[in-house]
Amino acid sequence: MSSQKVAVVTGASQGLGAAIVDAYRKLGYAVVATSRTIAPSGDPDVVTVQGDIADPATAERVIAAAKERFGRVDTLVNNAGIFVAKPFTDYTRDDYAAVKSVNLDGFFHITQLAIEQMLAQGSGHVVTITTSLVDNADSRVPSVLASLSKGGLQSATKSLAIEYATRGIRVNAVSPGTIKTPMHPEETHEFLAALHPVGRMGEESDVAEAVIYLENAPFVTGEILHVDGGMSAGH
């Protein structure tokens, strides 16, 4: 088994995921990066795996790639997620199915496989990216499907942290406000900035640095770290 640590990052082709991959490479980790459309990497310490995270077969291929190439999985960052903001009664069955499959099924399958590997190693870390709207609903951004799915992930984070607390595996979450990523078109930025008490959107680096803080915090587990410009404190 290699002594180089290995991080698996989902939703890794752009935005937050790409920033998180870069942050782990700067820490010296090898990375297995997955998304539907991810391109091969020229970096020998980055393996890319294309696939839909909602499909259990993708999770199997990703964890198998980590074990075959690097022999281990030290950290899993569950970053893949979709966000559909609509009034509750406007959600379609397709909206519900899409959010459930990526946000919940995607988390469940790969986290289960990653933790199995971490148990075999005797250590590991899972970090899941949620959303500050879970704790701080906002009438300007109706988003029940985000709360239903990401709220479940925050509860699961605490549950897993306690289940594995004595077995060397830490489980945390980062709960961002709205971050400037390709997901948000330029014309929405002014509105989105105003949702935050600090009056601006976050940067990709703000979330990546929060993930790395948790990575380097051996006494922190079960934490929901808000990186949201004050949203979780109130308005």
N, C-alpha and C positions, 0 to 999 in steps of 0.2 A: 504494500500500500504506500502510495506517495505521501510525503510529508506536506506537500503543498495543499492548502485548503481549497475547497471547491464550493462555489455558490451556484445554485440553479435559480434562474430568473425567468418568470413567465411574462408574457406581453412585452417582450424585450426589444422589438424592432425599432421603436421610436419613443419620443416623449419620455415619461418617467422611467420606463423600463430600460431604455438605452442609457439614461443618466445613471441608473443603478448599476448596470453592467460596468460602465466606466469606473464608477466609484469602487467596486470590488476589485477590478483589475489594478487600480492604484494601490489598493491594500495588499496586492500580491496574490490574490486568489485567482485560480482558474475559474472559468465561468461556462456553464451550459445555459445557453440562451434560446428561448423558444417563443415563437408566435406563428400565426398563420402564414405570414409573408416574409419571414426573416431571411436575409441573404446570407450565404456563406461568409465567414470572417477570414481575413488574412492573418489574424493573430493566432499563433499555434496554441495559445492557452484559452481560446474561446471556441467552443463547439456550438454550432447552431443546429436546431432541430425544428423543421417546419411542421405545423400541425394545429388543429383546433383543440384548445385546452379542454373544451367541454367533452371531448371524446376520451374515454379511459385509455384507449390505445396510445394516444399522444403522451399521456402521463407515463405509461409503461416505457415508451421509446426514449423519453427524456431522461428518466432515472437510469435506464439501461445504458444510455450514452455516457452518463456521468460515471457509472461504475466501470464500464469498459475502457473509457479513455483515461480516467483519472483515479479510479479505484475507490472513490468515496463521495459522500455528500455531506458537507458541513453546515450549509445554510440553504434554505429554500426561501425565496422572496416571491410571495403570491401577489404579483402586481397586475396580472391580466384582469380586466374588468370592463363592463360596459355600463353606461349611464344613460337612461332614457327618462327625461323629465317631462311629464305630462300630467294634466289633471287626472285624478284617480280613475274616473269613469271613462276616460279616453284610451286607457291602455288596451291594447288588443291581446288576443291569445298569443300571437307571435312575439309581441313585446315581452310578455311574461315568460314565454318559453326561452327566449334569447337571454334574458337577464338571469334566469334561474340556471340555465345550462353553463354559461360562462362563469358567473360570480359564485354559484354554489357548487355545481357539479365539478367545475374546473378546480376549485379549491380542494374539494373532498378527495378526489382520486389521487392527485399528485402529492398532497400532504400525507396521505396514508402511506404511500410508497416511500416518500422521503423519510418519514419517521421510522419506518421499519429498518431502513438502512442506518439511520442515526442510532437506533437502539443497538444494532450489531456493533457499531463503533464505540458506543458508550458516551456519545456527545453529539450535540447538534443545536440548531437554532432555526426557528421558523418566524418569518416576519410577513404580515399580511397588510396590504394597503387598503384602507377602508375609505370613509368620507366623513367629514365633520357634520354633515347633515343628519347622520344617525343620531347624534346627541343634541343637535341644535336644528330642529325643523324650522323651515323658513317659508312663509306663505308666498314669497316671491319665486320660490323654486320648488313647486310641488314635485315630489320624487319618492313616492311610496315604494316603488320597486327597489330603489337604492337602499332605503331604510330596511326593507324586508330582507334583502340579500346581505348587504354589508353589515347590518345590525346583527344578523345571525353570525357573521364571521367574527364580529367583536366578542360576542358571547362565547363562541367556540374557542377564540384565542385564550380567554381566561380559563375555560374548562380544560383545554389541552395543557396550559401552563401548570395547572395544579396536578393533572393526571401524571405528568412526566417530571414534576419538580425534583424528585429524588433520583432521577435516572439520567441526569446530565443534559437534558434537552430543555432549552428555553423557548418560549412562544410569546411573541409580542405583535403589536400592530402599530402602524402609523396612520393617523386619521387626518388627512389634509383638508384644507379649504380648497378653493379653486386655484389651480396651478396653470400657468401659461404653458400649454402644450398644443400640439397640432389638433387636438380634439376640439379646441375652442376657437372659432373664427375671430379674426381681428375685430370685426364690428360688434362683437359681444363683450369685448374686454372692459369697456367703460362700465357697463351694467354689472358685470361680474366683480370688478374691483370694488364697487360700492357696497357689495354684500359683506365685506370684511370690515371690522372696526378700524383696522389700520388704513383702510382706504385704497388698498392695492391688492393685486393678485400675487400669489406666491410664484417662486421660480422652481424649475425642476431640481436645481441644486439644493433647495431647502429640504425637499423630501429625501433626496439621496443622502444628504448629510445626516438626517434623522435616522435613516436605516443604519448607517455606519455607526452612529452613536450607540444604537441598540446592540449592534454587532460587538462593540467593544465594552459592553456593560454587563459583566458576568453576574452581578447581583440583581439585575433587572429581568423579571419575567412576569407575564400576565399584564403588561403595561399597554395602555392605549395612549400613544404619544400624539397629542394634538399639534399639528403644524398648520395653523389655520388663521393666522393674523388676528387672533382674539375671538373668533366666532364662538368657540365653545364656552367662553366666559360670559357671553351675552351681547346685547346690542344697546 
